[in-house]
């Protein structure tokens, strides 16, 4: 896993982080990880599977439609790309 160092945090911000961490019952480091995680990956983001499911429902895709698509799929194993000449 990657490591990040954050320099020049004011004493006031550091103190607030420690208080917030204690309130949530975790270390300051764990609190900072949680804050960053929520900032860059908010829980309300739409995930691909959820989006595709909603799209299918929106256009009226039925289980029979999905079965027809599955029958027509090419199930030949994919050959890996070779970059050697």
N, C-alpha and C positions, 0 to 999 in steps of 0.2 A: 504494500500500500504506500501511497505517496505521503509525504510529510510536508507541512507548511509551517513556516515561522512567521509570526506577525509582530512587527516591531513598532515601537512608539505608540503604544496604546496608553491613553491617559490613566492615571491612577483612579479617577472617577469611573471610567468605563470598566476597568479591571475589577474594581470593587463591585460594581453593578452585576458583572458577569458571575462573580463568586456568589453573590446573594441569590441571583437567579438560579444558579446551579444547585445551591443548597436547598432552595425552595422545591426544586424538582428531584432532589435526592440523588444527585450525581456529581461527578467531578466537574471542575471548570472546563477542562479539555473536552469532556463528553458534551457539556452544554454548548460549547462553541461548535462542535461537530454537528449537533442537532440544528443549531441556528443556520449554519451554512447549508446543510442538507435541505431544510425547509425552504431556504431562499432560492436554491437552484433547481430543486425538484419538488415543487409545491404539491400537496396531496390532491388538489383539485384539478391537476393536469389530466388531460385525456390520454389514456393509454391506447396503443394501436389496436389491440384486440377489442377493447370496448368500443372504439370508434368504428371498426369494421362491423361489429355486431349491430350497432345502431344504424349504420348505413344499410346493411342488409334488411333490417326491419323497415327502414324508411322507404326503400324501393319495393318492398313486398316480397322479398326472397323467401321461398318456402323450403322446407326440408327436402321436398322432391327436387327442387331446383339445385340444391346443394348436391344431392345424390347424382344428378345428371352431370354436373361439373366434375365430380369425383370420378365417374366412369370414363370421362373423356380425357383425364389427365395422363400425361406420358410418365410412366413409372420407371423409365430407363434410368439406371444410376448415373449420376453426373460424374464426368471425368474431371479431375482437378486440373487447373490451369498450370501449364509448364512455361516458365520464363527462360528456360535454357534453350539455346539454339542448336 
